[in-house]
């Protein structure tokens, strides 16, 4: 029996563009509806009431936190 090397499996990536901001991103799965894809930033801009990110994350991004808005 001879030595057989396993073939490395190539990782397929798909490049998409956010329909709102135009920001480009890469996914490892093919999107069912690529024209409807949004970045996280664009989603939270459209839905600020659903923004449940921790205050630390918002501070790193330069966004006002809930404690900043109360003062």
C-alpha positions in Angstrom: 0.0 0.0 0.0 1.3 3.4 -1.0 1.1 6.7 0.8 -2.0 8.7 -0.1 -2.2 12.3 0.8 -5.6 13.8 1.5 -6.6 16.6 -0.8 -7.2 19.9 0.9 -10.7 21.1 0.4 -10.9 24.5 -1.1 -13.0 27.0 0.8 -15.5 28.7 -1.5 -16.3 32.3 -0.7 -18.9 34.6 -2.0 -18.5 38.4 -2.2 -21.6 40.5 -1.6 -22.3 44.2 -1.2 -24.6 45.8 1.3 -27.7 47.2 -0.5 -27.9 50.2 1.8 -24.3 51.3 2.6 -22.4 49.7 -0.3 -20.0 48.1 2.1 -18.5 44.8 0.7 -18.3 41.6 2.7 -17.5 38.0 2.2 -19.6 35.0 3.1 -18.9 31.2 3.0 -22.4 30.3 2.0 -24.4 31.4 -1.0 -27.1 33.8 -0.2 -30.7 33.1 -1.2 -31.5 36.8 -1.8 -28.2 38.7 -2.2 -30.0 42.0 -3.1 -31.6 42.0 0.4 -28.3 41.6 2.4 -27.5 44.3 5.0 -24.5 44.8 7.2 -25.0 44.8 11.0 -24.3 48.6 11.0 -27.0 49.2 8.4 -29.5 46.9 10.2 -29.1 48.8 13.5 -29.3 52.2 11.7 -32.7 51.1 10.2 -33.9 49.5 13.5 -32.5 51.5 16.5 -35.1 50.1 18.8 -33.7 46.6 18.2 -30.2 47.6 19.1 -29.4 45.3 22.1 -25.6 45.5 21.9 -23.7 46.0 25.2 -22.6 49.5 26.1 -19.0 48.5 25.7 -19.5 47.6 22.0 -21.4 50.8 21.4 -18.6 52.8 23.1 -16.0 51.2 20.9 -18.0 52.1 17.8 -18.4 55.7 18.9 -22.2 55.3 19.3 -24.2 56.9 22.1 -25.0 54.4 24.9 -28.3 54.3 26.8 -26.5 55.8 29.9 -25.1 58.6 27.7 -28.5 59.5 26.4 -30.0 59.8 29.9 -27.5 62.3 31.2 
